[in-house]
Amino acid sequence: MQEISFADASKDLQSLIESAIKGEEIVITKDNKPVVKLMPISPVRQDRKAGSAKGLVTISDDFDEPIADFEDYLQ
């Protein structure tokens, strides 16, 4: 998070907006008190990474075997 004074923000608003669009949170202060927060309206999209959950999910060997309690329903 970046804090910037109102006076400095008014001089460089365009670059602050660009930074906010990229996901940076910017707080504008006046008299050393936060008054405005710049942030993107929609969340910054993170690209998916194939295989990032590899090893986190396991399936047991008997996954597709009938459940003993349901034998009456399988006939």
N, CA, C and O atoms as a MOPAC input file, in Angstrom:
PM7 MOZYME 1SCF
protein

 N      0.84200 1    -1.16700 1     0.00000 1
 C      0.00000 1     0.00000 1     0.00000 1
 C      0.89600 1     1.24100 1     0.00000 1
 O      1.88600 1     1.33400 1     0.72600 1
 N      0.50200 1     2.17200 1    -0.83900 1
 C      1.27700 1     3.41000 1    -0.96100 1
 C      0.43200 1     4.56400 1    -0.40900 1
 O     -0.74600 1     4.68900 1    -0.74500 1
 N      1.02400 1     5.39200 1     0.42500 1
 C      0.35400 1     6.59200 1     0.93200 1
 C      0.98400 1     7.80500 1     0.27600 1
 O      2.20500 1     7.90600 1     0.15300 1
 N      0.12200 1     8.72600 1    -0.14400 1
 C      0.60200 1     9.92900 1    -0.80700 1
 C     -0.28800 1    11.09700 1    -0.38700 1
 O     -1.49000 1    10.93000 1    -0.17700 1
 N      0.30900 1    12.26300 1    -0.26900 1
 C     -0.46700 1    13.43200 1     0.15300 1
 C     -1.38000 1    13.89500 1    -0.97500 1
 O     -1.13600 1    13.60500 1    -2.14700 1
 N     -2.42300 1    14.61000 1    -0.61000 1
 C     -3.38300 1    15.13000 1    -1.56700 1
 C     -2.69800 1    16.01700 1    -2.60400 1
 O     -2.97900 1    15.91500 1    -3.79800 1
 N     -1.80300 1    16.88200 1    -2.14500 1
 C     -1.10200 1    17.79600 1    -3.04900 1
 C     -0.25700 1    17.02700 1    -4.05900 1
 O     -0.27200 1    17.34200 1    -5.24900 1
 N      0.48600 1    16.01300 1    -3.58800 1
 C      1.31800 1    15.22000 1    -4.49200 1
 C      0.46200 1    14.37500 1    -5.43600 1
 O      0.82100 1    14.18400 1    -6.59800 1
 N     -0.65500 1    13.87600 1    -4.94300 1
 C     -1.53100 1    13.04300 1    -5.76400 1
 C     -2.13400 1    13.84400 1    -6.90700 1
 O     -2.28600 1    13.32800 1    -8.01400 1
 N     -2.47900 1    15.10200 1    -6.64900 1
 C     -3.08200 1    15.92300 1    -7.70500 1
 C     -2.08800 1    16.20900 1    -8.82800 1
 O     -2.49100 1    16.44200 1    -9.96800 1
 N     -0.81000 1    16.19400 1    -8.51900 1
 C      0.21600 1    16.43100 1    -9.54000 1
 C      0.45300 1    15.19300 1   -10.40700 1
 O      0.83800 1    15.31600 1   -11.57000 1
 N      0.22600 1    14.01300 1    -9.85300 1
 C      0.60600 1    12.77400 1   -10.54100 1
 C     -0.54000 1    11.75900 1   -10.56700 1
 O     -0.31300 1    10.55600 1   -10.44600 1
 N     -1.77600 1    12.25600 1   -10.72600 1
 C     -2.94900 1    11.38900 1   -10.65100 1
 C     -2.94200 1    10.29300 1   -11.71700 1
 O     -3.34000 1     9.16300 1   -11.43400 1
 N     -2.50800 1    10.60000 1   -12.91200 1
 C     -2.52800 1     9.62000 1   -13.99600 1
 C     -1.67400 1     8.39100 1   -13.65700 1
 O     -2.12500 1     7.26400 1   -13.86100 1
 N     -0.48100 1     8.58100 1   -13.15600 1
 C      0.36400 1     7.41700 1   -12.83300 1
 C     -0.17800 1     6.66600 1   -11.61900 1
 O     -0.02300 1     5.44900 1   -11.52400 1
 N     -0.81400 1     7.38700 1   -10.68800 1
 C     -1.42700 1     6.70800 1    -9.54500 1
 C     -2.58400 1     5.82000 1    -9.98700 1
 O     -2.74600 1     4.70600 1    -9.48900 1
 N     -3.38400 1     6.31600 1   -10.91900 1
 C     -4.49400 1     5.50400 1   -11.45200 1
 C     -3.94500 1     4.28000 1   -12.16300 1
 O     -4.48500 1     3.18600 1   -12.00200 1
 N     -2.89300 1     4.43700 1   -12.94100 1
 C     -2.28200 1     3.29000 1   -13.62800 1
 C     -1.78300 1     2.25600 1   -12.62100 1
 O     -1.94900 1     1.05500 1   -12.83800 1
 N     -1.18400 1     2.70000 1   -11.53700 1
 C     -0.70700 1     1.78500 1   -10.50200 1
 C     -1.87100 1     1.05300 1    -9.84700 1
 O     -1.77700 1    -0.14100 1    -9.56100 1
 N     -2.96700 1     1.76800 1    -9.61000 1
 C     -4.14900 1     1.14300 1    -9.00800 1
 C     -4.74300 1     0.09700 1    -9.93600 1
 O     -5.17400 1    -0.96000 1    -9.47700 1
 N     -4.77300 1     0.37100 1   -11.22400 1
 C     -5.29600 1    -0.59400 1   -12.19900 1
 C     -4.47000 1    -1.87000 1   -12.17600 1
 O     -5.00300 1    -2.96100 1   -12.37700 1
 N     -3.18300 1    -1.74200 1   -11.93400 1
 C     -2.31000 1    -2.92000 1   -11.89300 1
 C     -2.41000 1    -3.68700 1   -10.57900 1
 O     -1.78800 1    -4.73700 1   -10.42000 1
 N     -3.20900 1    -3.15100 1    -9.62100 1
 C     -3.43300 1    -3.87800 1    -8.38400 1
 C     -2.86100 1    -3.24900 1    -7.13700 1
 O     -3.08400 1    -3.75400 1    -6.03700 1
 N     -2.13100 1    -2.16200 1    -7.27600 1
 C     -1.56300 1    -1.51200 1    -6.10000 1
 C     -2.64000 1    -0.69000 1    -5.39700 1
 O     -3.44800 1    -0.03000 1    -6.05100 1
 N     -2.65000 1    -0.73000 1    -4.08700 1
 C     -3.60700 1     0.04800 1    -3.30900 1
 C     -2.93600 1     1.35800 1    -2.92000 1
 O     -1.84700 1     1.36800 1    -2.34800 1
 N     -3.60800 1     2.46800 1    -3.24200 1
 C     -3.03100 1     3.78100 1    -2.98800 1
 C     -3.97400 1     4.56300 1    -2.08200 1
 O     -5.16700 1     4.67000 1    -2.36500 1
 N     -3.43600 1     5.11000 1    -0.99300 1
 C     -4.22000 1     5.90900 1    -0.05800 1
 C     -3.75300 1     7.34800 1    -0.16600 1
 O     -2.56500 1     7.64800 1    -0.04400 1
 N     -4.72000 1     8.23900 1    -0.40000 1
 C     -4.41000 1     9.66200 1    -0.48600 1
 C     -4.77500 1    10.29400 1     0.85100 1
 O     -5.86800 1    10.08600 1     1.37600 1
 N     -3.83800 1    11.07200 1     1.39000 1
 C     -4.04000 1    11.66900 1     2.71000 1
 C     -4.18300 1    13.18600 1     2.59500 1
 O     -3.65000 1    13.81400 1     1.68000 1
 N     -4.91300 1    13.74900 1     3.54400 1
 C     -5.02300 1    15.19900 1     3.66000 1
 C     -4.87800 1    15.53000 1     5.13800 1
 O     -5.59400 1    14.97700 1     5.97200 1
 N     -3.97600 1    16.40800 1     5.45900 1
 C     -3.64500 1    16.72700 1     6.85100 1
 C     -3.25600 1    15.46900 1     7.62600 1
 O     -3.64100 1    15.28600 1     8.78000 1
 N     -2.48400 1    14.61000 1     6.96400 1
 C     -1.98500 1    13.34400 1     7.53100 1
 C     -3.07900 1    12.35800 1     7.91700 1
 O     -2.84100 1    11.46200 1     8.72800 1
 N     -4.26500 1    12.50800 1     7.35500 1
 C     -5.36100 1    11.56900 1     7.59800 1
 C     -5.79900 1    10.96900 1     6.26400 1
 O     -5.95900 1    11.69800 1     5.28500 1
 N     -5.99400 1     9.65900 1     6.21300 1
 C     -6.43600 1     9.04600 1     4.95200 1
 C     -7.84100 1     9.52700 1     4.57800 1
 O     -8.75300 1     9.51900 1     5.40500 1
 N     -8.00200 1     9.95000 1     3.30500 1
 C     -9.30200 1    10.43900 1     2.84800 1
 C     -9.82000 1     9.70100 1     1.62700 1
 O    -11.03100 1     9.64300 1     1.41300 1
 N     -8.92400 1     9.13300 1     0.81600 1
 C     -9.32500 1     8.45100 1    -0.41800 1
 C     -8.44200 1     7.23200 1    -0.61400 1
 O     -7.24200 1     7.25600 1    -0.34300 1
 N     -9.08000 1     6.15000 1    -1.10000 1
 C     -8.31200 1     4.95600 1    -1.44400 1
 C     -8.54200 1     4.65400 1    -2.92500 1
 O     -9.68200 1     4.51700 1    -3.36900 1
 N     -7.45700 1     4.55400 1    -3.67800 1
 C     -7.54300 1     4.17400 1    -5.08800 1
 C     -7.26500 1     2.69000 1    -5.20000 1
 O     -6.24900 1     2.20000 1    -4.70600 1
 N     -8.17400 1     1.97200 1    -5.85200 1
 C     -7.96900 1     0.54500 1    -6.10400 1
 C     -8.83600 1     0.15800 1    -7.28100 1
 O     -9.83100 1     0.83000 1    -7.55200 1
 N     -8.49100 1    -0.90600 1    -7.99000 1
 C     -9.28200 1    -1.28600 1    -9.17000 1
 C    -10.67800 1    -1.74200 1    -8.75500 1
 O    -10.85600 1    -2.31900 1    -7.68200 1
 N    -11.66400 1    -1.48000 1    -9.60800 1
 C    -13.03600 1    -1.88800 1    -9.33400 1
 C    -13.15500 1    -3.40100 1    -9.35100 1
 O    -13.74800 1    -3.99100 1    -8.44800 1
 N    -12.59900 1    -4.02400 1   -10.36200 1
 C    -12.61500 1    -5.48500 1   -10.40900 1
 C    -11.24900 1    -5.99700 1    -9.98200 1
 O    -10.23500 1    -5.33800 1   -10.20800 1
 N    -11.22300 1    -7.17400 1    -9.36300 1
 C     -9.93200 1    -7.69900 1    -8.90900 1
 C     -8.96600 1    -7.90200 1   -10.07700 1
 O     -9.37600 1    -8.20200 1   -11.19800 1
 N     -7.71000 1    -7.73600 1    -9.79400 1
 C     -6.68700 1    -7.97100 1   -10.80700 1
 C     -6.66900 1    -9.46000 1   -11.11700 1
 O     -6.55400 1   -10.28900 1   -10.21400 1
 N     -6.78000 1    -9.78900 1   -12.37400 1
 C     -6.85600 1   -11.18800 1   -12.79200 1
 C     -5.48300 1   -11.84200 1   -12.71100 1
 O     -4.50400 1   -11.35600 1   -13.27800 1
 N     -5.44100 1   -12.93900 1   -12.00000 1
 C     -4.20900 1   -13.71700 1   -11.91800 1
 C     -4.27900 1   -14.82900 1   -12.97100 1
 O     -5.27800 1   -15.54400 1   -13.04800 1
 N     -3.24400 1   -14.97300 1   -13.76500 1
 C     -3.22000 1   -16.03400 1   -14.75100 1
 C     -3.13100 1   -17.38800 1   -14.06000 1
 O     -2.41600 1   -17.56000 1   -13.07200 1
 N     -3.87200 1   -18.33700 1   -14.60200 1
 C     -3.82400 1   -19.68600 1   -14.04000 1
 C     -2.49800 1   -20.34600 1   -14.39000 1
 O     -1.88800 1   -20.06900 1   -15.42300 1
 N     -2.08400 1   -21.21100 1   -13.51100 1
 C     -0.84600 1   -21.93700 1   -13.75600 1
 C     -1.17100 1   -23.42300 1   -13.72400 1
 O     -1.51000 1   -23.96700 1   -12.67300 1
 N     -1.07000 1   -24.06800 1   -14.85500 1
 C     -1.39000 1   -25.49000 1   -14.95400 1
 C     -0.49300 1   -26.30800 1   -14.03400 1
 O      0.72300 1   -26.11800 1   -14.00000 1
 N     -1.11200 1   -27.21900 1   -13.29000 1
 C     -0.36200 1   -28.10700 1   -12.41400 1
 C     -0.02700 1   -27.52600 1   -11.05900 1
 O      0.73500 1   -28.13100 1   -10.30500 1
 N     -0.57400 1   -26.36900 1   -10.72900 1
 C     -0.21400 1   -25.74000 1    -9.46200 1
 C     -0.74700 1   -26.48800 1    -8.23800 1
 O     -0.26500 1   -26.26900 1    -7.12700 1
 N     -1.74400 1   -27.37400 1    -8.42900 1
 C     -2.29600 1   -28.14300 1    -7.29800 1
 C     -1.81300 1   -29.59400 1    -7.32100 1
 O     -2.33700 1   -30.43400 1    -6.58900 1
 N     -0.83000 1   -29.88900 1    -8.14700 1
 C     -0.33900 1   -31.25000 1    -8.26100 1
 C      0.13500 1   -31.76500 1    -6.90300 1
 O      0.92100 1   -31.11200 1    -6.21600 1
 N     -0.35700 1   -32.94800 1    -6.52800 1
 C      0.02200 1   -33.56800 1    -5.28100 1
 C     -0.86100 1   -33.17900 1    -4.10100 1
 O     -0.72700 1   -33.74700 1    -3.01700 1
 N     -1.76600 1   -32.21300 1    -4.29900 1
 C     -2.63700 1   -31.78300 1    -3.21200 1
 C     -3.93000 1   -32.60000 1    -3.14000 1
 O     -4.57900 1   -32.64400 1    -2.09500 1
 N     -4.30100 1   -33.24100 1    -4.24300 1
 C     -5.54000 1   -34.00700 1    -4.30000 1
 C     -5.18900 1   -35.46400 1    -4.55700 1
 O     -4.41000 1   -35.77700 1    -5.45700 1
 N     -5.77300 1   -36.35600 1    -3.75700 1
 C     -5.55700 1   -37.78900 1    -3.97600 1
 C     -6.90300 1   -38.49500 1    -4.04200 1
 O     -7.87100 1   -38.07800 1    -3.40700 1
 N     -6.94600 1   -39.55200 1    -4.80900 1
 C     -8.14600 1   -40.37300 1    -4.94100 1
 C     -7.77800 1   -41.77800 1    -4.48100 1
 O     -6.79100 1   -42.35800 1    -4.93600 1
 N     -8.58400 1   -42.31200 1    -3.57500 1
 C     -8.27600 1   -43.63900 1    -3.04000 1
 C     -8.48100 1   -44.71200 1    -4.11700 1
 O     -9.21900 1   -44.50600 1    -5.08100 1
 N     -7.82200 1   -45.84700 1    -3.93800 1
 C     -7.89200 1   -46.93200 1    -4.91600 1
 C     -9.30800 1   -47.48500 1    -5.07900 1
 O     -9.66400 1   -47.95000 1    -6.16100 1
 N    -10.11800 1   -47.44000 1    -4.02400 1
 C    -11.46700 1   -47.99400 1    -4.09600 1
 C    -12.52200 1   -46.90700 1    -4.37100 1
 O    -13.68400 1   -47.07400 1    -4.00200 1
 N    -12.14100 1   -45.83600 1    -4.99000 1
 C    -13.03600 1   -44.71000 1    -5.24400 1
 C    -14.31100 1   -45.12400 1    -5.97700 1
 O    -15.40300 1   -44.67900 1    -5.62300 1
 N    -14.17800 1   -45.96500 1    -6.98500 1
 C    -15.34800 1   -46.33600 1    -7.79200 1
 C    -16.01900 1   -47.64500 1    -7.34900 1
 O    -16.87800 1   -48.16900 1    -8.05900 1
 N    -15.64100 1   -48.16000 1    -6.21100 1
 C    -16.27400 1   -49.37600 1    -5.68300 1
 C    -17.61000 1   -49.00600 1    -5.02500 1
 O    -17.74000 1   -47.93000 1    -4.44300 1
 N    -18.60300 1   -49.90400 1    -5.12100 1
 C    -19.89400 1   -49.62600 1    -4.47900 1
 C    -19.74300 1   -49.50800 1    -2.95900 1
 O    -18.91000 1   -50.18400 1    -2.35400 1
 N    -20.54900 1   -48.65200 1    -2.36000 1
 C    -20.54100 1   -48.46800 1    -0.91100 1
 C    -21.40000 1   -49.57000 1    -0.29800 1
 O    -22.50900 1   -49.82400 1    -0.76900 1
 N    -20.90100 1   -50.22000 1     0.73900 1
 C    -21.57300 1   -51.37100 1     1.34100 1
 C    -22.99800 1   -51.03100 1     1.78500 1
 O    -23.89100 1   -51.86500 1     1.63500 1
 N    -23.23300 1   -49.85300 1     2.31600 1
 C    -24.55400 1   -49.47900 1     2.79600 1
 C    -25.57900 1   -49.30600 1     1.67600 1
 O    -26.77800 1   -49.24200 1     1.95000 1
 N    -25.13900 1   -49.23100 1     0.44100 1
 C    -26.05100 1   -49.00100 1    -0.66900 1
 C    -26.28900 1   -50.23500 1    -1.53100 1
 O    -26.85400 1   -50.12900 1    -2.62000 1
 N    -25.87000 1   -51.38800 1    -1.06400 1
 C    -26.02300 1   -52.62400 1    -1.85100 1
 C    -27.48600 1   -52.88700 1    -2.20800 1
 O    -27.76800 1   -53.36800 1    -3.30500 1
 N    -28.42100 1   -52.58200 1    -1.30300 1
 C    -29.85000 1   -52.82000 1    -1.57900 1
 C    -30.34000 1   -51.96000 1    -2.75000 1
 O    -31.25000 1   -52.37400 1    -3.46800 1
 N    -29.78100 1   -50.82100 1    -2.94800 1
 C    -30.21400 1   -49.91600 1    -4.00500 1
 C    -29.61000 1   -50.25200 1    -5.36200 1
 O    -30.09600 1   -49.76700 1    -6.38400 1
 N    -28.57500 1   -51.06100 1    -5.39400 1
 C    -27.86000 1   -51.35000 1    -6.61900 1
 C    -28.41700 1   -52.56000 1    -7.36100 1
 O    -27.90100 1   -52.91000 1    -8.42300 1
 N    -29.43600 1   -53.19600 1    -6.84600 1
 C    -29.98500 1   -54.38500 1    -7.50300 1
 C    -31.07800 1   -54.08000 1    -8.46700 1
 O    -31.62600 1   -54.99000 1    -9.08800 1

